[in-house]
Amino acid sequence: MGYLRTRRGQGLVEYSLIISLIVVVVILAVILLGNQLKNTYQNISCNVATHQNCP
């Protein structure tokens, strides 16, 4: 019984580390690409709203 409990705890720690790594990668991607994505969506919005070329 102790062996199974130890294995379950080990798996939980491994999944926690994987999820933490994914969260860090997503946060870094948002930080690095945030302004570029914001500008792209603003240009799309402007073009759709006015049907003209926007800055």
JOFENSUL-V54599 format. One record per residue. PHI is phi in degrees with one decimal (999 if undefined). D_CENTER is the distance of its C-alpha to the mean C-alpha in Angstrom with 2 decimals. Layout:
# JOFENSUL-V54599
{{PHI,D_CENTER} {PHI,D_CENTER}}
This chain:
# JOFENSUL-V54599
{{999,38.42} {-65.0,37.13} {-64.7,35.71} {-65.3,33.60} {-64.6,32.30} {-64.5,31.40} {-65.1,29.56} {-64.9,27.60} {-64.9,26.61} {-65.1,25.65} {-62.9,23.34} {-62.7,21.68} {-64.8,21.10} {-63.8,19.70} {-64.6,17.19} {-62.6,16.25} {-65.8,15.75} {-64.7,13.61} {-63.9,11.28} {-62.0,11.38} {-63.7,10.63} {-63.1,7.49} {-62.6,6.38} {-62.8,7.91} {-64.1,6.47} {-64.1,2.81} {-62.5,5.49} {-63.6,7.74} {-63.3,6.38} {-65.3,6.43} {-65.4,9.67} {-75.7,11.12} {-105.8,10.65} {-57.4,10.88} {-66.1,14.67} {-63.6,15.10} {-65.7,13.16} {-61.3,15.12} {-64.4,18.30} {-62.4,17.88} {-68.5,17.48} {-66.8,20.34} {-64.0,22.49} {-62.1,21.96} {-62.0,22.84} {-64.4,25.83} {-65.4,27.08} {-69.0,26.94} {-72.1,28.68} {-111.7,31.41} {59.1,31.76} {-130.7,32.25} {-79.6,30.67} {-112.2,28.65} {-65.3,27.87}}
